[in-house]
Amino acid sequence: MPYLPRTAPRQVIQEAGLELSKSTFSHHLRILREAGLVTKRIQGAKGYTQLRKQDVDRRFPGLLDSVLSADIAAQR
């Protein structure tokens, strides 16, 4: 997942070009969080989601790099 939110969910969905409702987007983020792929940090009224790349790479070496490079190649 190359694009993780740093702003309000609606803005992130639009910037990432995702055709998802806010509730669907939030649901997917919750699933990723529960699976241990991302962490969420609350600061004031905002929530920040971050990919746990080092942890995922340790458990599944090369997986994320492969997925991300395939995504970049598909966009060309």
C-alpha positions in Angstrom: 0.0 0.0 0.0 2.0 2.9 -1.2 -0.5 5.6 -0.1 -1.4 6.0 3.5 -3.4 8.8 5.0 -1.8 11.9 6.4 -4.9 14.0 6.2 -8.6 13.6 6.6 -9.9 10.3 5.1 -12.1 12.0 2.4 -9.1 14.0 1.1 -6.8 11.0 1.2 -9.4 8.9 -0.8 -9.6 11.7 -3.4 -5.8 12.2 -3.7 -5.1 8.5 -4.0 -7.7 8.2 -6.7 -9.7 5.6 -4.7 -13.4 5.2 -5.5 -14.4 4.2 -1.9 -16.8 5.6 0.6 -15.3 7.0 3.8 -16.8 4.1 5.8 -15.3 1.5 3.4 -11.9 3.2 3.5 -12.0 3.3 7.3 -12.9 -0.4 7.3 -10.0 -1.4 5.2 -7.6 0.7 7.4 -9.0 -1.1 10.4 -8.4 -4.5 8.8 -4.8 -3.5 7.9 -4.3 -2.3 11.5 -5.6 -5.5 13.0 -3.4 -7.5 10.7 -0.4 -5.6 12.0 0.5 -4.0 8.6 -0.1 -0.4 9.8 -0.1 1.5 13.0 -2.3 4.4 14.0 -1.2 7.3 16.1 -3.7 9.8 17.5 -2.5 13.3 18.0 -5.1 15.8 19.1 -8.1 15.4 16.8 -6.1 13.8 14.0 -5.1 10.2 13.3 -1.9 9.2 11.5 -1.5 5.9 9.9 1.9 4.4 9.1 3.0 1.3 7.3 5.0 -1.1 9.5 7.5 -1.8 6.6 10.4 -3.0 8.8 8.2 -5.5 10.6 6.5 -6.7 7.4 9.9 -7.0 5.6 11.3 -9.0 8.6 8.4 -11.5 8.4 8.0 -11.5 4.6 11.3 -10.4 3.0 10.9 -8.6 -0.3 7.1 -8.8 -0.4 6.4 -5.1 -0.1 9.2 -4.1 -2.4 7.8 -6.5 -5.0 4.2 -5.2 -4.7 5.3 -1.5 -4.7 7.6 -1.9 -7.8 4.8 -3.8 -9.6 2.5 -0.9 -8.8 5.0 1.7 -10.1 5.6 -0.4 -13.3 1.8 -0.6 -13.9 1.4 3.2 -13.7 3.9 3.7 -16.5 
